Amino acid sequence: MIYVFLNKLSNNGKAAGAEGELRQLFEGQELKFIDITAITNAADSCRMLRAEDKIIVAGGDGTLSRFANDIYDLHLNNDIFFYTCGSGNDFLNDIRERCEIKNNLIPMNDFIKSLPTVTVNGKTSRFINGIGYGIDGYCCEEGDRIRENTNKKVDYTAIAIKGLLGKFKPRNATVTVDGETIHYRKVWLAPTMIGRFFGGGMMIAPGQDRLNEEHVVSSCVVHDSGKFKTLMVFPKIFKGKHITHTDIYEVKLGHEIRVEFDKPCALQIDGETYLNVKYYTVSYH
């Protein structure tokens, strides 16, 4: 049996077509489709699996993150695959050279057996890509607002440019990495990453390896920069070339991260938005 956890709402509803694609791909095999948006916890559907049963998660990065959180403590030995049909695809961008991908199916077992935790507003969860804090969180907040009021596709690049030109106000931040605390002024971005990509293709942490044996994450800070210089450097993030601007970009590797802004700001975890966040913490061991 192949159990397919499908999020038909991913990619503005386009992921609904994944059911037909998977039925065609696995023609003659028994598939059971489970609407992941209609269940409380995917673990309830996975506890009674037989050893030969397989799992496919079909959706975007948010769907994958939700599934990984649900089943993390089960330590499943079943083969798990990710069928990508989301819009951002930051996970796919990060791992496409790390494994063999056939028929858009990514073997997931190695990638979800060890994941860091993030705590925001008293809630702790695991993440597969990273935490966006600063203008990235602002972009997610604005994107959510636009989706609530229109059916138009959200242009995150346009939102980011408007944010850089004045809609988003940079904060001062205190960042602690494994006990070392640094204070930054005019912070535009302060993400922590297990992968390299966030925001639908921005390579904010090009040196990060999600399978590193040391279990470290990258704390990245874009700071002490005016809006025009930040706007000039911003396009370079898509290729990871922003790291040459060491006067405004700093990255530190660590196991315990705490990031605090002097004023609350929206934050995103694998694409899920949290509003009015003053600080977050990450742990990875």
Beta strands, then each sheet from edge to edge (+ up, - down):
strand 1: 2-6
strand 2: 31-35
strand 3: 54-59
strand 4: 80-84
strand 5: 105-107
strand 6: 117-120
strand 7: 123-126
strand 8: 130-133
strand 9: 171-177
strand 10: 180-187
strand 11: 192-193
strand 12: 197-198
strand 13: 202-203
strand 14: 217-222
strand 15: 249-254
strand 16: 256-269
strand 17: 272-283
sheet 1: 2+ 1+ 3+ 4+ 5-
sheet 2: 7+ 6- 17+ 16- 8+ 11- 14+ 15-
sheet 3: 7+ 6- 17+ 16- 9+ 10-
sheet 4: 12+ 13-
end
